[in-house]
Amino acid sequence: MSEVTRSLLQRWGASFRRGADFDSWGQLVEAIDEYQILARHLQKEAQAQHNNSEFTEEQKKTIGKIATCLELRSAALQSTQSQEEFKLEDLKKLEPILKNILTYNKEFPFDVQPVPLRRILAPGEEEHLEFEEDEEEGGAAAGSPDAFPARVPGTLLPRLPSEPGMTLLTIRIEKIGLKDAGQCIDPYITVSVKDLNGIDLTPVQDTPVASRKEDTYVHFNVDIELQKHVEKLTKGAAIFFEFKHYKPKKRFTSTKCFAFMEMDEIKPGPIVIELYKKPTDFKRKKLQLLTKKPLYLHLHQTLHKE
């Protein structure tokens, strides 16, 4: 075993233990972050095409399966459903497999498959690729995964502690109306709060993949907890909702459209907001409606005040 591979396995092992420790201590946000970071590293190694890898194709497949299990545990921590969860004790069975990956030759203990590494582009990047011709397998479309780190949907954060006289906002994303809703693959929504200059005021959150698609609607039915008291948001701030979906031919996750809600629209009850064409314009200077059809993002707001 080379020193490079030895160091790599030590880093993976340390990351695995950190995530499992956070998980066992009930620090779920930290556990999810650690699991998702490690899953990305494992996916990249499992699908790496370089010739200097010490891992065999079978070992890469096992590494990819461990990445899938990390994602399953991460999803279980974010789910309100109790059935069919991937449990911590299940995950811990994988630590010795990862540690001894170069000599492991038994059947993998869980019936899972490696998940393809997906590219997620920065705002505007997909516009340069949208008009490129589809390329052959292994061509430039496959790209270097290092330039496009994968992000696993489902990074919702818990509600902040209440403070006297301060208001917290829960936004339930109910559904989004799209004419081709049924064709969207693994759709999810990225939620961010930006000031007038497009600077983040709170951590960015991704919803899990949509719960179902029906006619011209993609249904989410998921709660977003705003990570700042409403009174502390700067003047002119807005809450953005970017609808994203996976494009198999291009092998990246792309923003399809976006919507936003300004501060004067924060009030309890249902609200529908208009959809705009990409690229996402966080400064709100050049807005183009996505469609003239009556298709919107449907939300429901709840205010919490001590």
URTAPE-V824735 format. One record per residue. N is the residue number from 1. RES is the residue in one small letter. D_FIRST is the distance of its C-alpha to the first C-alpha in Angstrom with 2 decimals. Layout:
((N:RES:D_FIRST) (N:RES:D_FIRST))
//
This chain:
((1:m:0.00) (2:s:3.80) (3:e:6.63) (4:v:8.25) (5:t:6.40) (6:r:6.49) (7:s:10.02) (8:l:10.86) (9:l:10.42) (10:q:12.42) (11:r:15.01) (12:w:15.44) (13:g:15.93) (14:a:18.39) (15:s:20.23) (16:f:20.56) (17:r:22.03) (18:r:24.33) (19:g:25.71) (20:a:26.29) (21:d:27.95) (22:f:30.21) (23:d:30.99) (24:s:32.01) (25:w:34.08) (26:g:35.97) (27:q:34.80) (28:l:34.58) (29:v:34.61) (30:e:31.61) (31:a:29.76) (32:i:30.53) (33:d:29.34) (34:e:25.98) (35:y:25.51) (36:q:26.55) (37:i:24.35) (38:l:21.20) (39:a:22.49) (40:r:22.88) (41:h:19.33) (42:l:18.06) (43:q:20.73) (44:k:19.80) (45:e:16.15) (46:a:17.55) (47:q:20.02) (48:a:18.25) (49:q:19.15) (50:h:17.02) (51:n:15.39) (52:n:12.24) (53:s:10.85) (54:e:7.78) (55:f:10.18) (56:t:12.88) (57:e:16.47) (58:e:16.93) (59:q:14.09) (60:k:15.66) (61:k:18.94) (62:t:17.95) (63:i:16.77) (64:g:20.17) (65:k:21.99) (66:i:20.71) (67:a:22.03) (68:t:25.29) (69:c:25.61) (70:l:25.23) (71:e:28.00) (72:l:30.09) (73:r:29.94) (74:s:30.81) (75:a:33.71) (76:a:34.86) (77:l:35.19) (78:q:37.43) (79:s:39.49) (80:t:42.86) (81:q:42.65) (82:s:41.60) (83:q:41.12) (84:e:37.96) (85:e:35.79) (86:f:32.06) (87:k:32.06) (88:l:29.86) (89:e:29.39) (90:d:28.14) (91:l:25.60) (92:k:24.34) (93:k:23.39) (94:l:20.59) (95:e:18.79) (96:p:16.99) (97:i:16.19) (98:l:14.57) (99:k:12.68) (100:n:11.40) (101:i:11.33) (102:l:8.54) (103:t:10.90) (104:y:14.14) (105:n:16.75) (106:k:20.07) (107:e:22.68) (108:f:22.44) (109:p:25.08) (110:f:27.05) (111:d:28.85) (112:v:27.64) (113:q:26.47) (114:p:24.32) (115:v:26.70) (116:p:27.00) (117:l:26.08) (118:r:29.47) (119:r:30.65) (120:i:33.22) (121:l:35.29) (122:a:37.04) (123:p:40.86) (124:g:42.32) (125:e:39.18) (126:e:39.97) (127:e:43.39) (128:h:41.89) (129:l:39.99) (130:e:42.80) (131:f:44.71) (132:e:41.93) (133:e:42.05) (134:d:39.50) (135:e:36.77) (136:e:35.06) (137:e:31.77) (138:g:28.97) (139:g:31.54) (140:a:32.07) (141:a:32.99) (142:a:29.41) (143:g:28.72) (144:s:25.77) (145:p:25.05) (146:d:24.21) (147:a:27.91) (148:f:29.07) (149:p:27.37) (150:a:28.19) (151:r:30.56) (152:v:31.23) (153:p:34.99) (154:g:36.33) (155:t:36.08) (156:l:39.52) (157:l:40.34) (158:p:42.76) (159:r:46.28) (160:l:46.82) (161:p:48.88) (162:s:52.58) (163:e:54.65) (164:p:58.44) (165:g:60.23) (166:m:57.09) (167:t:56.35) (168:l:53.11) (169:l:52.75) (170:t:51.18) (171:i:51.09) (172:r:50.80) (173:i:49.64) (174:e:51.62) (175:k:51.34) (176:i:51.39) (177:g:53.74) (178:l:52.46) (179:k:54.17) (180:d:50.92) (181:a:49.49) (182:g:48.53) (183:q:46.30) (184:c:44.02) (185:i:40.47) (186:d:38.75) (187:p:41.29) (188:y:41.02) (189:i:42.74) (190:t:41.43) (191:v:43.87) (192:s:44.26) (193:v:47.06) (194:k:47.89) (195:d:50.55) (196:l:52.83) (197:n:50.29) (198:g:47.58) (199:i:45.66) (200:d:43.99) (201:l:45.99) (202:t:43.82) (203:p:40.27) (204:v:39.84) (205:q:39.68) (206:d:38.80) (207:t:40.60) (208:p:38.88) (209:v:39.45) (210:a:43.17) (211:s:44.59) (212:r:46.72) (213:k:48.45) (214:e:52.13) (215:d:54.56) (216:t:54.32) (217:y:52.42) (218:v:48.85) (219:h:49.02) (220:f:46.80) (221:n:48.87) (222:v:46.50) (223:d:47.37) (224:i:46.15) (225:e:46.75) (226:l:47.68) (227:q:45.63) (228:k:48.64) (229:h:52.18) (230:v:54.55) (231:e:56.72) (232:k:53.84) (233:l:53.12) (234:t:54.35) (235:k:57.38) (236:g:56.57) (237:a:53.25) (238:a:52.38) (239:i:50.04) (240:f:48.18) (241:f:47.02) (242:e:44.81) (243:f:44.59) (244:k:41.30) (245:h:40.21) (246:y:37.45) (247:k:38.17) (248:p:36.20) (249:k:37.35) (250:k:36.27) (251:r:33.23) (252:f:34.13) (253:t:36.08) (254:s:39.40) (255:t:42.29) (256:k:45.37) (257:c:47.97) (258:f:48.61) (259:a:51.30) (260:f:52.20) (261:m:54.51) (262:e:56.36) (263:m:57.45) (264:d:61.01) (265:e:59.70) (266:i:58.18) (267:k:60.59) (268:p:60.32) (269:g:60.53) (270:p:59.49) (271:i:58.98) (272:v:58.17) (273:i:56.80) (274:e:56.72) (275:l:53.74) (276:y:53.02) (277:k:51.32) (278:k:47.92) (279:p:46.58) (280:t:46.86) (281:d:49.42) (282:f:48.72) (283:k:51.63) (284:r:53.98) (285:k:55.74) (286:k:55.50) (287:l:55.60) (288:q:56.19) (289:l:56.86) (290:l:54.59) (291:t:57.57) (292:k:61.28) (293:k:60.85) (294:p:61.14) (295:l:57.40) (296:y:55.99) (297:l:53.38) (298:h:54.85) (299:l:54.13) (300:h:55.65) (301:q:55.74) (302:t:56.18) (303:l:57.02) (304:h:56.40) (305:k:58.51) (306:e:59.12))
//
